[in-house]
């Protein structure tokens, strides 16, 4: 395989992921502030909106996982998702916002269908596709995904300033970056061999059903339910808590935008070295370490030491998130059938959406009945308990991760030189 093709695909996927997460961040990083300050939506109703988004993702994620594995390296599903994503600006401005104000329930349903499709479920399709291409062309998924973090940081930085001028500008910017992402995925050159087509064609629903009969599958789902998704629930209304630490909402909005940008910039930096860290510690222990960091900082957010302290707790997310992103794909690659890599990852996200759909309205109510600090202690304790449990339930790597991935790379390179190419998609 020519190095030029590998280099080309690395950069087109990197820019693609930058633009996709720029779109997501521009549309959603200030979502809770848009709801509360511009639309007057309460904390409890906001919790129900997150729950509705997660319920749609619950339906779509298993389906998208199976479709992604059946399609393999073909781009058909990505094209559909990004053609819809182009409409993100007009949708939020002219459809979603007005409906939430005039007919809340209808707006919640319509918004959940859109957000659940292109972000909550679509994100799994994007990540699993990049993982497949990175393994085929022998570059690290984490070093593609780091550009996505930079895109998120850039959008948060821009949105934190634009939102105080005109909130609708952030949604128009999101549509423009979605167009860039679509162009980049069209330019990615992925050759599909006869053997790769046979592997995807051989996939059956019975293969997916077999996953549910294995204990290691359920133990990984337990980690998602008790650890990874607790952070998502914690993070949903964090912006409201953080902005309340300042004398004015405008000042808080700008600082929150700057905080998000800096945090995700450090995610970009750490994602470069995270593959090395995960290979050294092995996938299981990397997940446990990330869970421990997450639990401690959620509880740390409850300590009333002012906005600098709370910002510091938020910043630590830039360390734990890269570890989880890289470790989960390596854990799946080592412990499960590679034909089902997308299905496994989307089922992993599915369990997370289930937790969000159940806990979002409950936690939204706790914020109002108790307060943010008390609720954070509860969430951090839950995450800490399941992290400790995962020390005993997650499967230890059968061999050193670094050696495994080195061997996998050699194997993939050998296949690519031996197998005839059928198509270029």
Secondary structure, 3 states (H helix, E strand, C coil): CCHHHHHHHHHHHHHHHHHHHHHHHHHHCCHHHHHHHHCCCCHHHHHHHHHHHHHHHHHHHHHHHHHHHHHCCCCHHHHHHHHHHCCHHHHHHHHHHHHHHHCHHHHHHHHHHHHHHHHHHHHHHHHHHHHHHHHHCCCCHHHHHHHHHHHHHHHHHHHHHHCCCCHHHHHHHHHHHHHHHHHHHHHCCCEEEHHHHHHHHCCCHHHHHHHCCCHHHHHHHHHHHHHHHHHHHHHHCHHHHHHCCCCCHHHHHHHHHHHHHHHHHHHHHHHHHHHHHHHHHCHHHHHHHHHHHHHHHHHHCCCCCCHHHHHHHHHCHHHHHHHHHHHHHHHHHHHCCHHHHHHHHHHHHHHHHHHHHHHHHHHHHHHHHCCHHHHHHHHHHHHHHHHHHHHHHCCCCCCCHHHHHHHHHHHHHHHHHHCCEEEEC
